[in-house]
Each structure stands twice: as structure tokens, then as C-alpha cells.
Amino acid sequence: MTESEKTYQDAIEANIAVHSAMADEYNTAEPHFREESVNRVKSIVAETIKRINTDHVLDLGCGTGFMINILKSHFSNITGVDVTQAMMDKVDTSGNANIELINSDTGSVKLAENHYDFATAYTFLDHLYDMNPTFQNCYKSLKKGGLFYADLSPNAYFWDEIKNLDPQKEYDEIIKREIRAVTAKDEEIEAQFGIKKEIFTQAEHQKHVEGGLREEKVKADLEAVGFKNIQFIYHWYVGQAQLVNDKSLERSVRLERANTMHHYLEKSLPLSRHLFKYIGFIAGK
Ligand SMILES: C[S@@+](CC[C@H](N)C(=O)[O-])C[C@H]1O[C@@H](n2cnc3c(N)ncnc32)[C@H](O)[C@@H]1O
């Protein structure tokens, strides 16, 4: 095994260790399962699939079925792929859709070619040591005209700015919280789930080692395997959590203000790009 094959395999083993430990509490611990977050993804999916057929969908790094739960009301056939069996054991396979779950690495899994109308990867790509084999597999498995939607990966431009701040200086809690997320997240996970910091770092290689996903690089990598018409999505701006959780305001007022702010920051892209924590994209075959 070469050094890079070993690190590729190490990232997979680290992911299995981390996600096997987290599987039982995953759906309640992870904020993307909150109603407003699910609603956002539902509306992106509903809008995006207007352009395609809805026979077969592929969910890469499906975990406990966050995307599958949304996709099952649109698609007749769903394939989920994940390396952690303990996560896939939690997938709710009820409903009318045929749901097939494959325990495999998304970079090496053998999938039917020119078969899927839609592919998804939610809060997943940053867990890969190398995203390119997964991009290639995804491209081959999609039908011509099919779409690939990926979302909730760490935005490198945001993390660059946070890392450039002097942690000794005084900042508002909005900023301090983000600095802590860079410096102490792995320690929190170690305390909560008993997973060693090094393993956690390996399990999120694209975030902790590469510093997040960078639009230009992702675009070049996607285009290199054949994807086109790539549209990037930026989500969750700095301070949004404080605004959404501001108990001095009615919930509906908080959510409306948060959406208004998002709207203006989105209009201000690419200038505002570094203010968003997450990046996603929709790419076509
Ligand atoms: C943060 S979870 C996201 C799960 C789900 N997509 C969601 O939105 O809740 C990342 C998932 O990726 C899986 N994973 C990590 N590396 C993988 C790989 N190389 N191939 C397939 N799955 C992988 C993990 O087992 C885990 O279930």
C-alpha cells in the first residue's frame, strides 16, 4: 500500500470509528436535523428536481438517512452509500420508495452507470481524504442531464478568516464562539464520545487538514471529471445562530430577520463569501 492509499484508508477507518460512536445520538445531537434546517433542504430539493426525472436517486455518505427522509417523498428508488453500518442501521426504510443501502466507500463503490437522475451528498464531502474518486463515481453513475447536489461542507474562506484572528484579543461572543469551534471542537468530541482528537481530525480531513472546501478548487475538480453548469450555494452566516436563538424576539420575527439578512448577504456574493460557514453546489452532467 502506498502512503496516499494508507491515508485514504485511515480516513475511512477514522470515519467508521467516529460515526459508530455517534450513531445512537446522531439525529438528536446534530443541528441540521432541526425543522428550519430540514425545511431549507426540502425547498432546495423540490426546486432542483423540477428539472429532472425522479426515478432513481443516489445519496452519498447517507449516514442515518437525513437526505433519504427528504428524498423518499419524491423518488421511487433510493440508493444510500455509507462506510458506517451503525449509521445506516438507523435509516428509516418505511414508505413507498425502494431503499437500497450499500456499506462501502463512495470512492470505490461499484454503482450502475448512467442510471441515477439525481445524486446528493449532505454534510459529507469534508469527511473524504480525497473527493475526486467520489466525484468520478458520482459522475459515471448519473444519467446525462442528471444533477449532483452537495451541501453543508465547511467553507474555506470563512475558516481562513477565523484562523487569521488573534485569539488573545477581545471579540464579541459571536466571534469567540467561532474561534472555539476551530480550537476546541475536537476536545469537546473527545470528552463527549471518547474519540481521540487525532482520529476526529482524520475523519474530517477536508476541514481540519485542507481547511475547508474552496469554490475555485471544487469547481476545477468537478469540471475535470465532466460536471458542468456548477452553481455554488453559501449558507449560515456568522451571527445567524445568535439571531435565530435571540429569545428577546418572537420566533417568527427572529426567523424572518435571519432570512432577510441571508437574502442581502447572498445578493452581496462574492464579496460576502467569507461570512458564510458552509458551502454547497449543484452540478450537472
Ligand atoms: C457527518 S455524517 C453525514 C451523514 C448524512 N449525510 C447526514 O446529512 O446526516 C458523514 C457520513 O459519511 C460517512 N462516510 C465517511 N467517509 C465515507 C466514505 N469514504 N464513503 C462512504 N461514507 C463515508 C460516515 O460514515 C458518516 O455516516
The ligand as a Gaussian input file, in Angstrom:
#p B3LYP/6-31G(d) Opt

LIG

0 1
 C      -21.452000      13.843000       9.053000
 S      -22.101000      12.329000       8.502000
 C      -23.406000      12.845000       7.388000
 C      -24.492000      11.834000       7.264000
 C      -25.707000      12.300000       6.482000
 N      -25.393000      12.622000       5.116000
 C      -26.376000      13.490000       7.151000
 O      -26.584000      14.509000       6.475000
 O      -26.730000      13.397000       8.322000
 C      -20.868000      11.743000       7.405000
 C      -21.122000      10.307000       6.945000
 O      -20.163000       9.984000       5.939000
 C      -19.793000       8.640000       6.095000
 N      -18.508000       8.453000       5.412000
 C      -17.314000       8.963000       5.743000
 N      -16.388000       8.613000       4.846000
 C      -17.011000       7.852000       3.904000
 C      -16.602000       7.223000       2.711000
 N      -15.331000       7.272000       2.289000
 N      -17.525000       6.550000       1.984000
 C      -18.820000       6.487000       2.401000
 N      -19.263000       7.052000       3.524000
 C      -18.378000       7.740000       4.279000
 C      -19.753000       8.468000       7.596000
 O      -19.826000       7.102000       7.945000
 C      -20.976000       9.270000       8.026000
 O      -22.127000       8.487000       8.103000

